Amino acid sequence: MENLNLPFDPAALTALHYAVAGLVALTLFLLVNLNRSRAAIAQAQRENSDLRSHVAALEAEVARLPDLEGETKTLRRIHENELVARHKAEAEIKTMSAQHAARLEELRQMNQQMEHKFSSLASGVLKQNSESFLNLVSERFQTHSKTADQDLAKRHQAIESLVKPLDEKLGKFGERIKEIEQARNEAYGAIKEQVKNLADGQAALGGETRRLVQALRAPKTRGRWGEMQMRQVFEMAGMSEHVDYELEKSMDTDAGQRRPDAVVRIPGGRSIIVDAKTPLEAYLDAIEAETPQEQETHLQRHSQHVRTHVKQLSSKAYQSALGETPDFVVMFIPGETFVSAAVEADAGLIEYAFEHKVLIATPTTLMALVKSIAYGWQQEKMAENAIEVQKTAKDLYDRLNTFSRNLASVGKSLSASVNHYNKAVGSLESRVLPSARRFEAMGVVSQSGELEDPGAVEVEPRQMTLLGSDG
């Protein structure tokens, strides 16, 4: 227990560490040497095996020594012979080398002489050829330069002659392009102005259309517009107010005083009642509808309004108030689309109107109706005129008959006058003139004034055929 209370000694601990480290290092060294020894033993074993193999091979070679000695002697003789031949060859090679060296020296000297001569000759020839070549090149260059200048001038003139018209045309083309561009700018400005005016007009038209729609929503305005459209149809058909038709003519009925929009006279002393109706409120709502369902609903309401107007017009019984009126009343709707939309929503609307003795008319059908009435009036007037023409023709025929008889009497009188004239001329020529010519022979009268002999009339009046005679 006392030893546990001893003070701590760092030096002793460091020595212990060193001892342990040395022990570890020694252990490692021994392990390495052991591994090396094991490798050396293995290597020695392998070498021993190799040596055994080599000894076996040497023993085989020792067995072949007698044969090898014979071969060795033979090779020695061959080697000696070859050495003798080699010495002879070396002596010959030395002799030939000396001869060759002498020959090479001669050739080197000859080559130097040839190089010197050739250099002198080549330098002279080259100098002469260079001067001749330069002179020839200079002459050829001058000639070629003159020819090239002339050819270049000709080509320049030819190119100018070719390019000048093209340049002029390009100038005209540029001027024309400027004119076209100016015209295009002007036209573009005009088109822009027209488009602006068109847009303004379209905007104004849209405003007017909206105001018209708002105005047509008022019942009084719709009624006046329908009456105005009906009057325009009558005028386009060539009918005259107070002659062919009357507007808002009052009449007394069992239900009281009625006043239809128009009473159109037809041939035969009859009349047709035309009443203008403008059920447009539901149709305008259908146009402004945003969804197909809303539009369908408003069109159904529009067809119901038209059916209601048919029923109301039928209940007034205008055809009963005027005995000379056909057994139907015309209900004028001032628009093809209004009727077609109502018929599309209610397919039995036209049949319903026929059953209630009401004829639904659009501007086109009303125009055809009044045109037919005008044609009937024309045919009636032609019939009345035919009677008058017949009477006038009879009077004219009687007068022509009287005139022809009087003219025949004149012809007869002319024939009698010609006969009396010819008789008087014959008496004059046979009795009077011969006695008068005796005075000329006796010199009682001068010879200057001879008595003329009136000739007879040979032409007779043409006989006239009287009207009503067989001839």
C-alpha positions as CSV (number, residue, x, y, z in Angstrom):
1,M,0.0,0.0,0.0
2,E,3.0,2.3,0.5
3,N,4.2,1.8,-3.0
4,L,0.9,3.1,-4.4
5,N,1.7,6.4,-2.7
6,L,5.0,6.9,-4.5
7,P,5.5,10.0,-6.6
8,F,5.1,9.8,-10.4
9,D,8.4,9.6,-12.4
10,P,8.2,10.6,-16.1
11,A,11.7,9.5,-16.8
12,A,11.0,6.0,-15.7
13,L,7.9,5.9,-17.8
14,T,9.9,7.1,-20.9
15,A,12.5,4.4,-20.4
16,L,9.7,1.9,-20.1
17,H,8.3,3.1,-23.4
18,Y,11.7,2.9,-25.1
19,A,12.1,-0.7,-23.8
20,V,8.7,-1.7,-25.1
21,A,9.4,0.0,-28.4
22,G,12.8,-1.8,-28.6
23,L,11.2,-5.1,-27.8
24,V,8.6,-4.6,-30.5
25,A,11.3,-3.6,-33.0
26,L,13.3,-6.6,-32.2
27,T,10.3,-8.8,-32.6
28,L,9.6,-7.3,-36.0
29,F,13.2,-7.7,-37.1
30,L,13.2,-11.4,-36.0
31,L,10.0,-11.9,-37.9
32,V,11.5,-10.3,-41.0
33,N,14.6,-12.3,-40.8
34,L,12.6,-15.5,-40.3
35,N,10.6,-14.7,-43.4
36,R,13.8,-14.0,-45.3
37,S,15.4,-17.3,-44.0
38,R,12.3,-19.2,-45.2
39,A,12.6,-17.5,-48.6
40,A,16.3,-18.3,-48.8
41,I,15.7,-21.9,-47.8
42,A,13.1,-22.2,-50.5
43,Q,15.4,-20.5,-53.0
44,A,18.2,-22.9,-52.1
45,Q,15.9,-25.8,-52.5
46,R,15.0,-24.6,-56.0
47,E,18.7,-24.0,-56.9
48,N,19.5,-27.5,-55.6
49,S,16.9,-28.9,-57.9
50,D,18.2,-26.9,-60.8
51,L,21.8,-28.0,-60.0
52,R,20.7,-31.6,-60.0
53,S,19.1,-31.1,-63.4
54,H,22.2,-29.4,-64.7
55,V,24.4,-32.2,-63.3
56,A,22.3,-34.7,-65.2
57,A,22.6,-32.7,-68.3
58,L,26.4,-32.5,-67.8
59,E,26.6,-36.2,-67.4
60,A,24.8,-36.6,-70.7
61,E,27.3,-34.1,-72.3
62,V,30.3,-36.1,-70.8
63,A,28.9,-39.2,-72.4
64,R,29.1,-37.3,-75.7
65,L,32.7,-36.0,-75.2
66,P,34.5,-38.5,-77.6
67,D,32.2,-37.5,-80.4
68,L,32.7,-33.9,-79.6
69,E,36.5,-34.3,-79.7
70,G,36.4,-35.6,-83.2
71,E,34.2,-32.8,-84.3
72,T,36.5,-30.4,-82.5
73,K,39.5,-31.6,-84.5
74,T,37.6,-31.3,-87.7
75,L,36.5,-27.8,-86.8
76,R,40.1,-26.8,-85.9
77,R,41.3,-27.9,-89.3
78,I,38.5,-26.0,-91.0
79,H,39.4,-23.0,-88.8
80,E,43.0,-23.1,-89.7
81,N,42.2,-23.3,-93.4
82,E,39.8,-20.4,-93.0
83,L,42.6,-18.4,-91.2
84,V,44.9,-18.9,-94.1
85,A,42.3,-17.9,-96.6
86,R,41.5,-14.9,-94.4
87,H,45.1,-13.7,-94.3
88,K,45.3,-14.0,-98.1
89,A,42.1,-12.2,-98.5
90,E,43.2,-9.4,-96.1
91,A,46.4,-9.0,-98.2
92,E,44.4,-8.8,-101.3
93,I,42.0,-6.3,-99.7
94,K,44.9,-4.1,-98.6
95,T,46.4,-4.2,-102.1
96,M,43.0,-3.4,-103.6
97,S,42.4,-0.7,-101.0
98,A,45.7,1.0,-101.9
99,Q,44.7,0.9,-105.6
100,H,41.3,2.1,-104.8
101,A,42.6,5.0,-102.7
102,A,44.9,6.0,-105.6
103,R,42.0,5.8,-108.0
104,L,39.8,7.8,-105.7
105,E,42.5,10.5,-105.5
106,E,42.7,10.7,-109.2
107,L,38.9,10.9,-109.5
108,R,38.9,13.6,-106.8
109,Q,41.4,15.6,-108.7
110,M,39.5,15.1,-112.0
111,N,36.3,16.0,-110.3
112,Q,37.8,19.2,-108.9
113,Q,39.0,20.1,-112.4
114,M,35.6,19.3,-113.9
115,E,33.9,21.4,-111.2
116,H,36.1,24.3,-111.9
117,K,35.6,24.1,-115.7
118,F,31.9,23.5,-115.4
119,S,31.5,26.4,-112.9
120,S,33.3,28.8,-115.3
121,L,31.3,27.5,-118.3
122,A,28.0,27.6,-116.4
123,S,28.6,31.1,-115.0
124,G,29.3,32.4,-118.5
125,V,26.4,30.6,-120.1
126,L,24.1,31.6,-117.2
127,K,25.1,35.2,-117.5
128,Q,24.6,35.3,-121.2
129,N,21.3,33.4,-120.9
130,S,20.1,35.7,-118.1
131,E,20.9,38.8,-120.2
132,S,19.1,37.3,-123.2
133,F,16.2,36.2,-121.1
134,L,15.9,39.5,-119.4
135,N,15.9,41.3,-122.8
136,L,13.4,38.9,-124.2
137,V,11.2,39.2,-121.2
138,S,11.4,43.0,-121.3
139,E,10.5,43.0,-125.0
140,R,7.7,40.5,-124.4
141,F,6.5,42.4,-121.4
142,Q,6.4,45.7,-123.2
143,T,4.6,44.1,-126.2
144,H,2.2,42.3,-123.9
145,S,1.7,45.5,-121.8
146,K,0.8,47.5,-124.9
147,T,-1.5,44.7,-126.1
148,A,-3.0,44.4,-122.7
149,D,-3.6,48.1,-122.4
150,Q,-5.2,48.2,-125.8
151,D,-7.3,45.1,-124.9
152,L,-8.2,46.7,-121.6
153,A,-9.2,49.9,-123.2
154,K,-11.4,48.0,-125.7
155,R,-12.9,46.0,-122.9
156,H,-13.5,49.1,-120.9
157,Q,-15.3,50.7,-123.8
158,A,-17.3,47.6,-124.4
159,I,-18.2,47.3,-120.7
160,E,-19.1,51.0,-120.7
161,S,-21.3,50.5,-123.8
162,L,-23.0,47.6,-122.1
163,V,-23.3,49.2,-118.7
164,K,-24.4,52.6,-119.8
165,P,-27.9,51.6,-121.0
166,L,-28.2,49.5,-117.9
167,D,-27.1,52.5,-115.8
168,E,-29.7,54.7,-117.6
169,K,-32.4,52.1,-117.1
170,L,-31.4,51.7,-113.4
171,G,-31.6,55.5,-113.0
172,K,-35.1,55.5,-114.6
173,F,-36.0,52.5,-112.5
174,G,-34.8,54.3,-109.4
175,E,-36.9,57.4,-110.4
176,R,-39.9,55.1,-111.1
177,I,-39.4,53.4,-107.7
178,K,-39.4,56.8,-106.1
179,E,-42.6,57.8,-107.9
180,I,-44.2,54.5,-107.0
181,E,-43.1,54.9,-103.4
182,Q,-44.4,58.4,-103.3
183,A,-47.7,57.2,-104.9
184,R,-47.8,54.3,-102.4
185,N,-47.3,56.6,-99.5
186,E,-50.0,58.9,-100.9
187,A,-52.3,55.9,-101.5
188,Y,-51.5,54.5,-98.1
189,G,-52.3,57.8,-96.5
190,A,-55.6,58.0,-98.5
191,I,-56.4,54.4,-97.5
192,K,-55.5,55.1,-93.9
193,E,-57.8,58.1,-94.0
194,Q,-60.6,56.1,-95.7
195,V,-60.2,53.3,-93.1
196,K,-60.3,55.9,-90.4
197,N,-63.5,57.4,-91.9
198,L,-64.9,53.9,-92.3
199,A,-64.1,53.1,-88.7
200,D,-65.7,56.4,-87.7
201,G,-68.7,55.6,-89.9
202,Q,-68.9,52.2,-88.5
203,A,-68.9,53.6,-85.0
204,A,-71.5,56.1,-85.9
205,L,-73.5,53.4,-87.6
206,G,-73.2,51.3,-84.4
207,G,-74.5,54.3,-82.4
208,E,-77.3,54.9,-84.8
209,T,-78.1,51.2,-84.7
210,R,-78.2,51.2,-80.9
211,R,-80.5,54.3,-81.0
212,L,-82.7,52.6,-83.6
213,V,-83.0,49.5,-81.5
214,Q,-83.8,51.6,-78.5
215,A,-86.4,53.5,-80.6
216,L,-87.9,50.3,-81.9
217,R,-88.5,49.1,-78.4
218,A,-91.2,51.8,-78.1
219,P,-94.6,50.5,-79.3
220,K,-95.5,53.8,-81.0
221,T,-92.2,54.0,-82.9
222,R,-92.5,50.4,-84.0
223,G,-96.0,51.1,-85.3
224,R,-95.0,54.1,-87.3
225,W,-92.0,52.3,-88.7
226,G,-94.3,49.4,-89.9
227,E,-96.7,51.9,-91.5
228,M,-93.9,53.7,-93.2
229,Q,-92.5,50.4,-94.6
230,M,-96.0,49.5,-95.9
231,R,-96.4,52.8,-97.6
232,Q,-92.9,52.4,-99.3
233,V,-94.0,49.0,-100.6
234,F,-97.2,50.5,-102.1
235,E,-95.2,53.3,-103.7
236,M,-92.6,50.9,-105.1
237,A,-95.4,48.9,-106.6
238,G,-96.6,52.0,-108.5
239,M,-99.8,52.5,-106.5
240,S,-101.2,56.0,-105.6
241,E,-102.8,57.0,-102.3
242,H,-106.5,57.9,-102.4
243,V,-106.7,56.2,-105.9
244,D,-105.4,52.6,-105.4
245,Y,-105.4,52.5,-101.6
246,E,-106.4,54.5,-98.5
247,L,-104.5,54.8,-95.2
248,E,-106.3,54.6,-91.8
249,K,-109.8,54.6,-93.3
250,S,-112.5,54.6,-90.5
251,M,-115.3,52.0,-90.7
252,D,-118.2,51.1,-88.4
253,T,-118.5,47.6,-87.2
254,D,-120.6,45.7,-84.6
255,A,-117.8,46.1,-82.1
256,G,-117.6,49.9,-82.7
257,Q,-115.5,52.1,-85.0
258,R,-112.4,50.5,-86.5
259,R,-109.6,52.0,-88.5
260,P,-107.3,49.6,-90.3
261,D,-103.9,50.7,-91.5
262,A,-104.7,50.4,-95.2
263,V,-107.5,49.5,-97.5
264,V,-106.3,48.4,-101.0
265,R,-108.9,48.5,-103.8
266,I,-108.9,45.6,-106.2
267,P,-110.7,45.2,-109.5
268,G,-114.4,44.4,-109.3
269,G,-115.2,47.0,-106.7
270,R,-113.6,44.9,-103.9
271,S,-111.0,45.8,-101.3
272,I,-108.3,44.1,-99.2
273,I,-107.6,45.1,-95.6
274,V,-103.9,45.4,-94.7
275,D,-102.9,45.9,-91.1
276,A,-99.2,46.5,-90.1
277,K,-97.9,44.8,-87.0
278,T,-94.3,45.1,-85.5
279,P,-93.8,42.6,-82.7
280,L,-90.1,43.2,-82.2
281,E,-89.4,43.4,-78.5
282,A,-88.8,39.7,-78.0
283,Y,-86.8,39.5,-81.3
284,L,-84.5,42.3,-80.2
285,D,-84.0,40.6,-76.8
286,A,-83.1,37.4,-78.7
287,I,-80.5,39.3,-80.8
288,E,-78.9,40.7,-77.6
289,A,-79.0,37.3,-75.8
290,E,-75.6,36.0,-74.6
291,T,-76.4,32.3,-74.6
292,P,-78.3,30.0,-77.0
293,Q,-80.7,29.0,-74.3
294,E,-81.7,32.7,-73.7
295,Q,-82.0,33.3,-77.4
296,E,-84.3,30.2,-77.8
297,T,-86.5,31.5,-75.0
298,H,-86.8,34.9,-76.5
299,L,-87.6,33.5,-79.9
300,Q,-90.3,31.4,-78.4
301,R,-91.7,34.5,-76.8
302,H,-91.4,36.3,-80.2
303,S,-93.5,33.6,-82.0
304,Q,-96.1,33.8,-79.2
305,H,-96.3,37.6,-79.7
306,V,-96.9,37.0,-83.4
307,R,-99.6,34.4,-82.7
308,T,-101.3,36.9,-80.3
309,H,-101.3,39.6,-83.0
310,V,-102.9,37.1,-85.4
311,K,-105.6,36.3,-82.9
312,Q,-106.3,39.9,-82.2
313,L,-106.5,40.8,-85.9
314,S,-108.8,37.9,-86.6
315,S,-111.1,39.0,-83.8
316,K,-111.6,42.4,-85.4
317,A,-113.4,40.8,-88.4
318,Y,-112.6,43.5,-90.9
319,Q,-113.8,41.3,-93.8
320,S,-117.3,41.2,-92.2
321,A,-117.5,45.0,-92.0
322,L,-116.8,45.4,-95.8
323,G,-119.1,43.1,-97.8
324,E,-116.9,43.5,-100.9
325,T,-113.8,42.3,-99.0
326,P,-112.3,38.8,-99.6
327,D,-112.6,36.4,-96.7
328,F,-109.1,37.2,-95.3
329,V,-107.1,40.0,-93.8
330,V,-103.4,40.7,-94.6
331,M,-101.1,41.2,-91.5
332,F,-98.0,43.0,-92.7
333,I,-94.8,42.4,-90.7
334,P,-92.0,44.7,-92.0
335,G,-89.1,42.2,-92.1
336,E,-88.4,38.8,-93.6
337,T,-86.2,37.8,-90.6
338,F,-89.0,38.6,-88.1
339,V,-91.4,36.2,-89.8
340,S,-88.8,33.5,-90.4
341,A,-87.6,33.6,-86.8
342,A,-91.2,33.2,-85.6
343,V,-92.0,30.4,-88.0
344,E,-88.7,28.6,-87.0
345,A,-89.7,28.8,-83.3
346,D,-93.4,27.9,-84.1
347,A,-93.8,25.7,-87.2
348,G,-97.6,25.8,-87.0
349,L,-97.8,29.6,-87.0
350,I,-98.7,30.0,-90.8
351,E,-101.4,27.3,-90.6
352,Y,-102.8,28.9,-87.4
353,A,-103.0,32.3,-89.3
354,F,-104.8,30.6,-92.3
355,E,-107.3,29.0,-89.9
356,H,-108.1,32.5,-88.5
357,K,-108.3,34.0,-92.0
358,V,-105.2,36.0,-91.6
359,L,-102.5,36.1,-94.3
360,I,-99.0,37.0,-92.8
361,A,-97.2,39.1,-95.4
362,T,-93.6,40.3,-95.5
363,P,-92.3,43.2,-97.7
364,T,-91.6,40.7,-100.5
365,T,-95.0,38.9,-100.4
366,L,-96.9,42.2,-100.0
367,M,-95.0,43.6,-103.0
368,A,-96.1,40.5,-105.0
369,L,-99.7,40.9,-103.8
370,V,-100.0,44.6,-104.7
371,K,-98.2,44.0,-108.0
372,S,-100.8,41.4,-108.8
373,I,-103.6,43.9,-107.9
374,A,-102.0,46.5,-110.1
375,Y,-101.9,44.0,-113.0
376,G,-105.6,43.3,-112.4
377,W,-106.4,47.0,-112.6
378,Q,-104.4,47.2,-115.8
379,Q,-106.3,44.3,-117.3
380,E,-109.7,45.9,-116.2
381,K,-108.7,49.2,-117.8
382,M,-107.7,47.4,-120.9
383,A,-111.1,45.7,-121.0
384,E,-112.9,49.1,-120.6
385,N,-110.7,50.6,-123.3
386,A,-111.5,47.7,-125.6
387,I,-115.2,48.6,-125.5
388,E,-114.4,52.2,-126.2
389,V,-112.1,51.2,-129.0
390,Q,-114.8,49.1,-130.6
391,K,-117.3,51.9,-130.5
392,T,-114.7,54.4,-132.0
393,A,-113.8,51.9,-134.7
394,K,-117.4,51.5,-135.7
395,D,-117.8,55.3,-136.0
396,L,-114.6,55.6,-138.0
397,Y,-115.8,52.9,-140.3
398,D,-119.1,54.6,-141.0
399,R,-117.3,57.9,-141.7
400,L,-114.8,56.3,-144.0
401,N,-117.7,54.7,-145.9
402,T,-119.4,58.1,-146.4
403,F,-116.1,59.6,-147.5
404,S,-115.4,56.9,-150.0
405,R,-118.9,57.3,-151.6
406,N,-118.3,61.1,-151.9
407,L,-114.9,60.5,-153.3
408,A,-116.4,58.1,-155.9
409,S,-118.9,60.8,-156.9
410,V,-116.0,63.2,-157.4
411,G,-114.3,60.6,-159.6
412,K,-117.4,60.2,-161.7
413,S,-117.8,64.0,-162.0
414,L,-114.1,64.2,-163.1
415,S,-114.8,61.5,-165.8
416,A,-117.8,63.5,-167.1
417,S,-115.8,66.7,-167.1
418,V,-113.0,65.0,-169.1
419,N,-115.5,63.7,-171.7
420,H,-117.1,67.2,-172.1
421,Y,-113.6,68.7,-172.3
422,N,-112.5,66.3,-175.1
423,K,-115.8,67.0,-177.0
424,A,-115.1,70.8,-176.7
425,V,-111.5,70.3,-177.9
426,G,-112.8,68.2,-180.9
427,S,-115.3,70.9,-181.9
428,L,-112.6,73.6,-181.5
429,E,-110.1,71.7,-183.8
430,S,-112.7,70.8,-186.4
431,R,-114.8,73.9,-186.7
432,V,-113.3,77.0,-184.9
433,L,-109.6,76.8,-185.6
434,P,-109.8,76.2,-189.4
435,S,-111.9,79.4,-189.8
436,A,-109.6,81.4,-187.5
437,R,-106.5,80.3,-189.5
438,R,-108.1,81.9,-192.6
439,F,-107.6,85.3,-191.0
440,E,-103.8,84.5,-190.9
441,A,-103.8,83.7,-194.6
442,M,-105.6,86.9,-195.4
443,G,-103.1,89.0,-193.3
444,V,-105.6,90.3,-191.0
445,V,-103.5,89.2,-188.0
446,S,-99.7,88.9,-187.6
447,Q,-97.9,85.6,-188.0
448,S,-96.3,86.0,-184.5
449,G,-99.2,84.8,-182.5
450,E,-100.4,81.4,-183.9
451,L,-103.4,79.8,-182.4
452,E,-102.3,76.8,-180.2
453,D,-104.1,73.5,-180.5
454,P,-105.2,72.4,-177.1
455,G,-104.6,68.7,-176.7
456,A,-107.2,66.1,-175.6
457,V,-107.0,64.6,-172.1
458,E,-106.2,60.9,-172.5
459,V,-105.9,60.0,-168.7
460,E,-109.1,58.9,-167.1
461,P,-109.7,59.1,-163.3
462,R,-109.2,55.8,-161.4
463,Q,-112.3,54.1,-160.3
464,M,-112.6,53.8,-156.5
465,T,-113.9,50.6,-154.8
466,L,-116.5,51.5,-152.2
467,L,-116.3,50.1,-148.7
468,G,-118.6,47.1,-148.2
469,S,-118.7,46.2,-152.0
470,D,-117.8,42.8,-153.2
471,G,-115.3,44.2,-155.8
